[in-house]
């Protein structure tokens, strides 16, 4: 996959940071698949999405993490030590916390090779058949993730501005 002006290390760092964050914070092991451009692969229909805007001299856009309800409830159950049957307002904060932690790992890793980032406060979107759309005509990269315990997936979307 070729995306103008984007280092593959940039993309793989988000994938690795997500994998690490879920393993540490949620005791949840995942693998990630080959990134693809929106519309060129199978995307999920999420129940909850955490979105954070990011800007730097080399990148401006947003990063989102999108979960199916089943995966999100498993993650929150592991993270908080109790089972959950539905996504509640109290659980919504969990997706914001996860995207913050993922971004922190990414920022630390990429700052070591010269990237500098500024971020906004995360937003949470929840509902049926939701998605993040950008007014940008630039590529949107989707990184699919696969759980070792469930056939359901989740994904990271990197939106370029």
N, C-alpha and C positions, 0 to 999 in steps of 0.2 A: 504494500500500500504506500502510495506516495502522497504526502501532503506538503505543499510548499512551506518552506521555512520552519518546519517542525522536526526536531530531532527525535529519532525513535526512542532515545533514552528518556525523553520527556513523557512519552506515552507509556512506556514500560514501567516508569517510576510510579505512575498512578495505579497501575495494575498491581505492582508489588506492594505498594503502601496499603491498598485495599485488602489484599490477602493477609498481610501482617496485622493490620488493625483488627480484622475479624477474628483472627487466631488468638490474639492477645486479649481483646476486650470481650469477646463473645464465645471463646472456646469453640470456634466454628472454622473448620478447614474447608477451603475452596480452591479451585483451580480456575485459571482464566483461559479463554480461547483466543483465537486470532482476532485482533481488532478489525472492524469493517466500517465502511462509510454508511451513514444512515440511508436506508433504501436499498442497500446492497447485501443485506443479510437479515437473519431473523431477530427482530427486536421483541422484547416482552411487552405485555400490557401491565404496567405497575399499579399498585394500590397506594403507594407512598413514594415520594421523591424528595430528596434533599438537594438543594441547589445553592451553589456559592459562586459569586462573581469573583474573577481574578484578573489582575492586570500586572504587567511587567513590561520592560522595554522590548521583550521578544514575543510576548503573548498577551492577548486581551480576549476575554471571553468568559465562559462559565464551565463549571464542572458540576455534574449531577450524579447522584447515585440513586438508582430506581429499583425498588423491590416489589415482588409479588407479596400479597398479604401473608401467605404461608411462610415464606422465607423470613420476612420481617418479624413475624411473631416468634419464630424459632430463635432468631438472633436476640430479640429483646428478652425472651424467656431465659436464654443462656446468660445474657449480660446481667439481668436483674435477679436471677435465681428463683423464678417462679413462672408457671405457665400462663399464657394469655390466650383468650379465645377470639378477641377482636382488637382492632386498632382503635385506641381511645385517644382523646386529646392529651392525656398524660404521656402516652407512649410516643406521640408525634415528636416530642423533644429528642427522642433517641436517634432519629435519623439525622437531625441537626448536629447532635453530638458526634455521631459517626463521621459525618462529612468534615467536621472540624478536626477530628483526630487524623483522618486520612490526609487532609490538607497539611497538617502539622508535620507529618512524616515526609510528605512530598517536598515541602518547603525546606526542611532540614537536608534532605538528600540532594536536591537540585541546587541549593545554595552552595554546596561544596564544589560544584562545577561551573559556578558563575551566574546562575539564574537568581533574580531578585523578584519577589512577589509582594503584591498588596492584595488584600482580600476584603470582601464585604461580609456582612452578617448573613449567615445562611437563611434561606427561605425553605419552608416545608409546603409541599403540595400533596393533598390526599383526596382520593375519590375513586370513582369507577371509570375505567378507560381514560386515564389521564396520560399526558405526555408533556415534554418540554419542547417548545418550538421557539426558534430564534428568527429574528427578522434578517439575520445575516445570510448572505449568499455563499459564505465560506463553508468548507466541509464540516460535518459533524461526525466525529469518530465515536463508535460504540465498542466498548470492551465487554464481551459477555463473560459471565462467571457461572461456574457450575459447582453445586454443593456435592460433597461426598455422601450425604445422607438423603438427598432428595433430588428428583429429576427436575424440580423447578430451578429457575435461574434468576439472576439479577444482573444489572449492568451499570457500568459507568459510561456517561456521555460527556465528551469533551466538545464544547461548542466554541468555535472560533468567531471572533468579531472582526 
